Amino acid sequence: MAANLFADLEVAANLETPGRQTTDSRSAVRRDAINQWNSFARQDQIALEAELNDFYSLHGQMEATTTAVLGNEPRSNVKDITNYRENLQGRVNSRNEYIATIDRLMTLRNAHATNRIETTGYLQRLRVKHVERRDNDTATISNLAPLLASEEQRNLEGRLNDRWIGLGEMEGGGYALPQVWVKRSTTNVITDRLVLKHINPAPPDATPSIWTADKKPIEAIAMLLLKTKTGSERIVKLRNWRLGPTAPFGETIVSHAWLYLEYCGHGDLFNYVVEQRKKYHPEAFLWSIFEDLVVAGLLFERGGLDSGAVAPGWALIVHRDIKMGNIFLGTSDRTTFQGYPTAKIGDFGAACFIADDDARQFEEFDNDNFGTETAKAPEQFGEELFGRPNKKYKMSSETNIWAIGNAMWSLVNKTEGDDQLAGGFREDYQTPAAFTEDVRTRYSSTLLDLIRSCIRYLPENRATLDDLRSAIQSATTPGSNDLADGLRNAPKTDPGFKTTARGPYMKAEGYKLGTLLSEWTEEIPPLPALRKRKYEDAPADTNNDDAASVASDDDLGGEEGSKMVPREQDLTAGLVFGSDDGDGDGSGGSW
């Protein structure tokens, strides 16, 4: 074995020496090397054998790493930069060991009068090559140090990397400050979009119902729990979130958080209705929206879509503010009605968890502080309802069902709720108004009756989510009773989605992936040199829950759920333009 290793070294040296690479010379070299080995004293053989074993244990790896790189050198994401530096350092350490082995082997080989000069030259050339590569790796490690420090600071502050550009603020409710951000390629093509939303909810002692027991905002945690569930494409994706530093506000301490949210390029239902005020929606489109909302409601109720099966440890999510303005229209990513945008429920700022054994009283849910009056279910106004004097009601899945039905009622009537309910329900006005004759002539009684089954006054009288889902599927399945014009299972290219009579009057998607940034703004800051890396040009994978650009190392603002440090520059800095110019944003964000 040792003799063969020695012969391998002599043959390799011969092959690396110009003019010596013939088959005959290689055979002769191997024969001479074996004879040479046999002539060595035993102690010399033992010493050479140890170094030859060490040499060949590293030789293949070190030669491979001269051409096989560790991958694209990361320019963002602290974790990836750190891992890359650690891998480089491991390679430097191995190369140092390899170089030391070469030195020892040359010393032992030179001690023999029968040493072939090409062997010494071969080892010397190997040494020079690997010293150079070691020094290059060492320099890269040093060069990454300031970058890592910069990225660590960016990570701690929750900032997006320099590929991202803020394109203005969007109109939001409550304490929200939503902003559209797009990611661009080296050629300024849009490869990703998100909405950055800042929230500073009232502190836990003032509004405990919107905080978890460990003092995390339910707005973030609910979306986090939902994002991995089958059917969650009907809910705005939370792509990342960070806790901001607390700050005094009067006599209280205000908490801050930043949510990095999925961008929905077709805006929200309310703006869609405003823009189409004089037009009626095709019924197939209404069915698609209805089903999307019901699927979301099932996830709120049980964390899954299987009938009656509640996910282990799941607590009911009551949204408390489902309305057209909080239902967003994103790129179609479901298997039904593929030619229509997917309706996604967003803005979980009023959401609360209610466990089966929840013992909290009505007053502990802070209902006066949350929700929109024309979008509140009866049990959100009070625990006592007309006709049930001896019963106290709590919010439940039926609360979400009422809100889903009310959103559909609003969509059909092209208004955000019934103004008559702005002050609450009355004994003589217990449901939103009946549909007008005009509405009844335009839409099927099946659809309208199903909507009304959701908005019945008493929770126990409302339709269940399972019944709603079954009824929607029955009404839209292709066949003689199909009320969706055959579009339920149609491919997205079906012309039925686009015709004037059947397609919704939807404006173009905002900040569409693959479009030039210059189509949306003239103010394009130059891309920093360190960001001009082609491997970061891949578009976002919209089917990936983590949805960072698949070929990049984008951390989307740092470690999920971690606390940010105070920063000199606010996350809103760097916005190119505001949304009040009336152009471009298309109300296309979700928050």
C-alpha positions in Angstrom: 0.0 0.0 0.0 2.7 2.5 1.0 4.8 1.5 -2.0 1.9 2.3 -4.3 1.3 5.7 -2.7 5.0 6.5 -3.2 4.8 5.4 -6.8 1.6 7.5 -7.3 3.5 10.5 -6.2 6.4 9.9 -8.6 4.0 9.3 -11.5 2.0 12.4 -10.7 5.3 14.4 -10.6 6.2 12.9 -14.0 2.8 13.8 -15.5 3.2 17.4 -14.3 6.7 17.7 -15.9 6.7 18.9 -19.5 8.0 16.3 -22.0 7.6 13.4 -19.5 3.9 12.5 -20.1 4.3 9.3 -22.2 2.8 6.0 -21.3 6.2 4.3 -21.5 7.8 6.8 -19.2 4.9 6.5 -16.7 5.3 2.8 -16.6 9.0 3.1 -16.2 8.6 5.7 -13.4 6.2 3.5 -11.5 8.6 0.5 -11.8 11.6 2.6 -10.7 9.6 4.1 -7.8 8.7 0.6 -6.5 12.3 -0.5 -6.7 13.3 2.7 -5.0 10.9 2.3 -2.2 12.1 -1.2 -1.6 15.7 0.1 -1.2 14.8 2.5 1.6 15.6 1.7 5.2 12.6 0.6 7.2 12.6 3.7 9.4 12.6 5.9 6.2 9.6 3.9 4.8 7.7 4.4 8.1 8.3 8.2 8.1 7.4 8.5 4.4 4.3 6.4 4.8 2.9 8.6 7.5 3.4 11.8 5.4 2.1 10.1 2.2 -1.1 9.1 4.0 -1.6 12.6 5.3 -0.8 14.1 1.9 -3.3 12.0 0.0 -6.0 12.3 2.6 -6.0 16.1 1.8 -4.8 16.2 -1.8 -8.0 15.3 -3.5 -10.1 17.7 -1.4 -7.6 20.6 -1.8 -7.2 20.1 -5.5 -11.0 20.1 -5.9 -11.4 23.3 -4.0 -9.1 25.1 -6.4 -11.9 25.0 -8.9 -15.1 24.2 -7.0 -16.1 27.3 -5.1 -18.2 27.3 -2.0 -21.0 29.1 -3.9 -21.8 32.7 -4.6 -20.2 35.0 -2.0 -23.2 36.3 0.0 -23.7 40.1 0.3 -26.6 40.1 2.7 -28.1 37.9 5.4 -25.9 37.7 8.5 -26.4 34.0 8.8 -25.2 33.3 5.3 -22.2 35.6 5.5 -21.2 34.0 8.9 -21.6 30.5 7.5 -19.6 31.4 4.4 -16.8 32.9 6.5 -16.8 29.8 8.7 -16.6 27.5 5.7 -13.8 29.6 4.2 -11.9 29.4 7.5 -12.3 25.7 7.6 -10.8 25.5 4.1 -7.9 27.8 5.1 -7.2 25.5 8.1 -7.3 22.4 5.9 -5.0 24.1 3.4 -2.5 25.0 6.0 -2.4 21.4 7.1 -1.9 20.4 3.5 0.9 22.9 3.0 2.6 21.7 6.2 2.4 18.1 4.9 4.0 19.1 1.6 6.8 20.8 3.5 7.5 17.6 5.5 7.2 15.4 2.5 9.8 17.6 0.6 12.1 17.4 3.5 11.9 13.6 3.7 12.1 13.2 -0.1 15.2 15.4 -0.4 17.0 13.3 2.2 17.4 10.5 -0.3 20.2 10.5 -2.9 17.8 8.8 -5.3 15.3 11.7 -5.3 13.9 12.6 -8.7 14.2 16.3 -9.3 10.8 16.5 -11.0 9.2 15.2 -7.7 10.7 18.1 -5.7 9.6 20.6 -8.4 6.1 19.1 -8.4 5.7 19.5 -4.6 7.1 23.0 -4.8 4.6 24.0 -7.5 1.8 22.5 -5.4 2.9 24.5 -2.4 3.0 27.8 -4.3 -0.5 27.2 -5.7 -2.1 26.4 -2.4 -0.3 29.2 -0.5 -1.8 31.5 -3.1 -5.3 30.0 -2.7 -5.0 30.1 1.1 -4.0 33.7 1.0 -7.0 34.5 -1.3 -9.4 32.8 1.1 -7.8 34.7 4.0 -8.2 38.0 2.2 -11.9 37.2 1.5 -12.5 36.4 5.2 -11.0 39.8 6.0 -13.0 41.6 3.3 -16.2 40.1 4.6 -15.6 41.3 8.1 -16.8 44.9 7.6 -19.6 43.7 5.4 -20.7 41.3 8.1 -20.6 44.2 10.6 -22.7 46.3 8.3 -25.1 43.5 7.7 -25.3 42.7 11.4 -26.3 46.3 12.0 -28.8 46.3 9.2 -30.2 43.0 10.6 -30.4 44.4 14.1 -32.3 47.4 12.8 -34.7 45.4 10.7 -33.8 47.1 7.4 -34.1 45.5 4.0 -31.0 45.2 1.9 -30.0 47.7 -0.8 -31.8 45.9 -3.5 -35.1 47.1 -2.1 -36.6 50.5 -2.8 -39.5 52.1 -0.9 -42.1 53.4 -3.3 -44.3 55.3 -1.0 -46.8 55.2 1.8 -50.3 53.7 1.5 -53.5 54.7 3.2 -53.9 52.5 6.2 -56.2 52.2 9.2 -55.6 52.6 12.9 -51.9 52.9 13.8 -50.7 51.4 10.6 -48.2 53.0 8.3 -48.0 50.6 5.3 -45.4 51.2 2.6 -44.8 49.4 -0.7 -41.2 48.1 -1.3 -40.0 46.5 -4.4 -36.8 44.6 -5.1 -35.0 45.1 -8.3 -32.4 43.2 -10.4 -29.2 44.6 -11.8 -31.2 45.7 -14.8 -33.9 47.4 -12.6 -36.5 44.7 -13.3 -38.9 44.1 -10.4 -38.2 40.7 -8.8 -40.1 40.9 -5.5 -42.6 43.1 -3.7 -43.7 43.5 -0.1 -45.6 45.8 2.2 -43.8 47.1 5.3 -46.3 47.9 8.0 -45.4 49.6 11.3 -47.7 49.0 14.2 -47.7 50.4 17.7 -50.7 48.8 19.4 -51.8 49.9 22.8 -49.8 48.2 25.6 -50.9 44.8 26.9 -52.3 46.2 30.2 -54.6 48.5 28.3 -55.7 46.1 25.5 -54.8 42.6 26.6 -57.1 40.9 24.0 -54.7 41.7 21.2 -51.6 40.3 23.0 -50.4 36.8 23.6 -49.6 35.6 27.2 -45.9 36.2 26.5 -46.6 39.8 25.3 -46.4 39.3 21.5 -48.9 41.1 19.2 -51.6 38.7 18.0 -51.6 40.5 14.7 -48.2 38.9 14.0 -48.6 35.6 15.8 -52.0 34.8 14.2 -50.7 35.4 10.7 -47.6 33.4 11.5 -49.7 30.4 12.6 -51.9 30.6 9.5 -49.2 31.0 6.9 -48.2 27.3 6.8 -51.7 25.9 6.6 -53.3 24.4 3.5 -55.5 27.0 2.0 -53.5 29.9 3.5 -53.2 31.6 0.1 -56.6 33.1 1.1 -54.8 35.1 3.9 -52.2 37.8 3.4 -48.8 36.2 4.1 -46.7 37.4 6.9 -43.2 37.1 5.3 -41.3 38.4 8.4 -41.9 40.4 11.5 -39.7 42.2 14.0 -40.4 43.6 17.5 -39.3 47.3 17.7 -37.9 49.0 20.8 -40.4 50.2 23.4 -40.7 53.9 24.0 -42.5 56.0 26.7 -45.7 57.7 25.6 -47.1 59.8 28.4 -47.5 57.6 31.4 -47.5 54.4 29.3 -44.8 52.4 27.4 -45.7 51.9 23.8 -44.6 48.8 21.9 -43.6 48.9 18.2 -43.5 46.1 15.6 -42.8 45.9 11.9 -44.6 43.5 9.7 -43.2 42.5 6.3 -46.3 41.5 4.4 -47.2 39.9 1.1 -48.0 42.5 -1.6 -51.4 42.2 -3.3 -51.2 43.9 -6.7 -54.9 44.4 -7.4 -55.7 46.4 -4.3 -58.5 45.8 -1.8 -62.2 45.1 -2.4 -63.3 48.5 -1.1 -61.2 50.3 -3.7 -62.3 47.9 -6.4 -65.9 48.7 -5.6 -65.2 52.5 -5.5 -63.6 52.3 -9.0 -66.5 50.1 -10.3 -69.3 51.9 -8.6 -71.5 52.0 -11.7 -70.8 48.4 -12.7 -72.0 45.1 -11.4 -69.7 42.2 -10.7 -70.0 39.0 -12.6 -71.6 36.3 -10.4 -68.7 33.9 -10.9 -66.4 36.4 -9.5 -68.6 36.8 -6.4 -68.6 33.0 -5.9 -64.8 32.9 -6.1 -64.5 35.7 -3.4 -67.1 34.0 -1.2 -65.2 30.7 -1.3 -61.9 32.4 -0.6 -63.4 34.0 2.5 -65.0 30.8 3.7 -61.7 28.9 3.4 -60.0 31.6 5.4 -62.8 31.3 8.0 -62.2 27.6 8.3 -58.5 28.2 9.0 -59.5 30.7 11.7 -61.8 28.2 13.2 -59.8 25.0 13.3 -56.3 25.6 11.6 -57.3 23.3 8.8 -59.9 22.4 6.2 -61.0 18.9 7.2 -64.6 18.9 8.4 -64.8 19.0 12.2 -61.1 18.3 12.7 -59.4 21.0 14.8 -55.6 21.1 14.6 -54.0 20.1 17.9 -53.5 23.0 20.2 -55.4 25.3 17.9 -57.2 28.3 19.4 -60.0 30.0 17.5 -59.0 33.3 15.8 -61.7 35.9 15.7 -60.6 38.6 13.3 -63.1 41.3 14.5 -62.6 43.5 11.4 -63.4 41.5 8.3 -64.6 44.0 5.7 -64.0 44.9 2.1 -61.2 47.3 3.0 -59.3 44.4 4.7 -59.8 41.9 1.9 -57.1 42.1 -0.7 -56.8 40.9 -4.2 -53.6 39.2 -5.0 -52.2 37.2 -7.9 -54.2 34.0 -8.4 -52.5 31.2 -6.5 -55.3 28.8 -5.9 -56.5 25.8 -8.0 -60.0 27.1 -8.6 -61.1 30.2 -10.5 -57.6 30.6 -11.6 -58.3 33.6 -13.9 -59.6 35.7 -11.0 -57.4 37.3 -8.3 -57.3 35.5 -5.0 -59.1 37.2 -2.2 -57.0 37.4 0.9 -58.0 38.6 4.4 -55.5 40.9 5.9 -55.1 43.4 8.8 -55.2 41.3 11.9 -54.7 44.3 14.2 -58.0 43.6 16.0 -57.7 39.8 16.0 -57.9 37.8 19.2 -57.5 34.1 20.3 -60.4 32.4 22.0 -59.8 28.9 23.4 -62.6 26.4 24.0 -62.2 26.9 27.8 -61.7 30.7 27.6 -63.1 32.2 30.9 -62.7 35.9 30.0 -65.7 38.2 30.4 -67.0 40.3 27.6 -65.4 43.4 28.9 -62.0 41.9 28.8 -62.0 41.8 25.0 -61.9 45.6 24.6 -64.6 45.4 21.9 -65.2 49.2 22.0 -61.6 49.7 20.7 -61.7 47.4 17.8 -63.6 46.8 14.5 -65.7 48.9 12.2 -69.2 49.6 13.4 -70.9 48.6 10.1 -68.8 45.5 10.0 -69.3 44.2 13.6 -71.4 41.2 14.4 -74.2 41.7 17.0 -72.2 39.9 19.7 -69.3 42.4 19.3 -71.6 45.2 20.5 -72.8 43.4 23.6 -73.1 39.9 25.2 -76.9 40.2 25.5 -78.9 39.9 22.3 -82.5 40.6 21.5 -84.8 37.6 22.0 -82.3 35.9 24.3 -82.6 37.7 27.7 -81.2 34.8 29.7 -78.2 34.1 27.6 -74.8 35.7 27.4 -73.0 35.5 24.1 -69.3 35.5 23.5 -67.5 35.9 20.2 -67.1 32.7 18.3 -66.5 31.3 14.8 -70.0 32.6 14.1 -68.6 36.1 14.6 -66.3 35.5 11.6 -69.1 34.0 9.6 -71.3 37.1 10.1 -68.4 39.3 9.0 -67.8 37.2 5.9 -71.5 37.4 5.0 -71.5 41.1 5.7 -68.5 41.6 3.4 -70.3 39.7 0.6 -73.4 41.8 1.3 -71.2 44.9 1.0 -69.7 43.7 -2.2 -73.1 43.0 -3.8 -74.4 46.4 -2.6 -71.2 48.3 -3.4 -70.9 49.9 0.0 -68.9 49.2 3.2 -71.7 47.8 5.4 -75.2 49.0 6.1 -75.1 52.6 7.5 -78.2 51.8 9.5 -75.9 49.6 11.7 -73.3 52.3 12.4 -74.7 52.8 16.0 -75.3 49.1 16.6 -78.3 46.8 16.1 -81.8 47.6 17.1 -84.7 45.4 18.0 -86.4 46.5 14.8 -83.3 46.3 12.7 -81.4 43.1 13.4 -79.8 42.4 10.0 -78.4 44.4 7.1 -81.0 45.6 4.7 -82.7 43.3 2.3 -81.4 43.1 -1.2 -83.0 45.5 -3.6 -85.0 44.4 -6.6 -82.2 45.4 -8.9 -79.7 43.2 -7.0 -82.2 40.2 -7.0 -82.6 40.4 -10.8 -78.8 40.4 -11.4 -77.7 37.6 -9.1 -79.1 34.2 -8.4 -81.3 33.6 -5.3 -78.9 30.8 -4.4 -76.0 33.3 -3.9 -78.1 35.9 -2.1 -79.8 33.4 0.2 -76.4 32.0 1.1 -75.1 35.5 2.0 -78.2 36.1 4.1 -77.7 32.8 6.0 -74.4 34.3 7.3 -75.8 37.6 8.6 -78.6 36.3 10.7 -78.8 38.1 14.0 -78.4 35.2 16.5 -75.1 33.3 16.1 -76.8 29.9 16.5 -79.0 30.6 13.4 -76.1 31.3 11.1 -74.8 28.8 8.5 -71.7 26.9 9.4 -68.5 27.2 7.5 -68.7 23.6 6.4 -72.2 24.1 5.0 -71.2 27.2 3.3 -68.2 25.6 1.6 -70.3 22.7 0.5 -73.0 24.9 -0.9 -70.5 27.0 -2.8 -68.9 24.0 -4.3 -72.3 22.6 -5.3 -73.4 25.9 -6.9 -70.2 26.3 -8.9 -69.4 22.7 -10.0 -69.7 22.4 -13.8 -73.0 21.0 -14.8 -76.6 21.9 -15.4 -76.8 23.9 -12.1 -73.5 25.7 -12.5 -73.9 29.3 -11.4 -70.2 30.2 -12.2 -70.4 29.9 -16.0 -68.0 26.9 -16.0 -65.1 28.9 -14.6 -64.5 27.0 -11.4 -62.1 24.5 -12.9 -61.2 26.5 -16.0 -57.6 27.3 -16.8 -56.5 30.9 -16.1 -56.3 31.5 -19.9 -60.0 30.7 -20.4 -61.4 33.7 -22.3 -64.4 33.6 -19.9 -62.4 35.3 -17.3 -61.6 38.3 -19.5 -64.8 39.0 -21.4 -66.7 42.1 -20.6 -69.8 40.2 -19.5 -68.0 37.7 -17.2 -64.7 39.2 -16.1 -64.5 41.6 -13.3 -63.4 45.1 -14.3 -60.0 44.8 -12.7 -57.3 47.3 -13.3 -53.7 46.1 -14.1 -51.6 44.6 -11.3 -49.4 47.1 -9.5 -45.7 46.7 -9.5 -46.0 43.5 -11.5 -43.1 41.1 -11.3 -40.9 41.2 -14.4 -41.7 44.9 -15.2 -39.2 47.6 -15.3 -39.0 49.8 -12.2 -39.0 52.8 -14.6 -42.6 52.0 -15.4 -43.6 53.0 -11.9 -41.2 55.7 -10.9 -38.6 57.9 -12.6 -36.5 58.2 -9.4 -34.3 55.1 -9.3 -31.3 55.3 -7.0 -28.3 53.6 -8.4 -27.7 50.0 -7.3 -24.7 49.8 -4.9 -21.7 48.0 -6.3 -21.8 45.2 -3.8 -25.4 44.5 -4.8 -24.6 44.1 -8.5 -24.6 40.3 -8.4 -26.4 38.3 -11.0 -27.4 35.5 -8.7 -29.7 37.9 -6.8 -31.7 38.6 -10.0 -34.0 35.6 -9.7 -37.7 36.5 -9.2 -39.4 35.8 -5.9 -41.0 32.4 -5.5 -44.6 33.3 -4.8 -45.5 29.8 -3.9 -42.8 29.6 -1.2 -44.0 30.6 2.3 -40.6 32.2 3.0 -40.9 33.8 -0.4 -37.5 35.4 -0.6 -36.0 35.4 -4.0 -35.1 31.8 -4.5 -31.5 32.4 -5.8 -30.7 35.1 -3.2 -29.8 35.1 0.4 -32.4 37.7 1.3 -33.3 37.7 5.0 -36.2 40.2 4.6 -35.2 42.4 7.5 -33.5 39.9 9.9 -34.4 37.1 12.2 -38.1 36.5 12.5 -39.7 37.8 15.6 -36.5 39.1 17.1 -36.2 42.5 18.8 -34.7 45.4 16.8 -32.3 47.8 18.3 -33.0 51.6 18.3 -31.8 53.1 15.0 -30.7 56.4 13.8 -32.5 56.0 10.5 -36.1 55.1 10.5 -37.2 52.1 8.3 -39.3 54.5 6.3 -36.2 56.4 5.1 -35.4 55.9 1.5 -38.9 56.0 0.1 -38.9 57.2 -3.5 -42.3 58.9 -3.5 -45.5 59.2 -1.6 -48.8 57.6 -2.6 -50.6 61.0 -2.6 -49.4 61.7 -6.1 -52.3 59.6 -7.4 -50.1 57.4 -9.7 -48.6 54.0 -9.6 -49.4 52.4 -6.3 -52.9 51.2 -7.3 -53.7 50.7 -3.7 -52.1 47.5 -4.4 -50.7 46.7 -1.0 -51.9 44.6 1.9 -51.7 45.3 5.5 
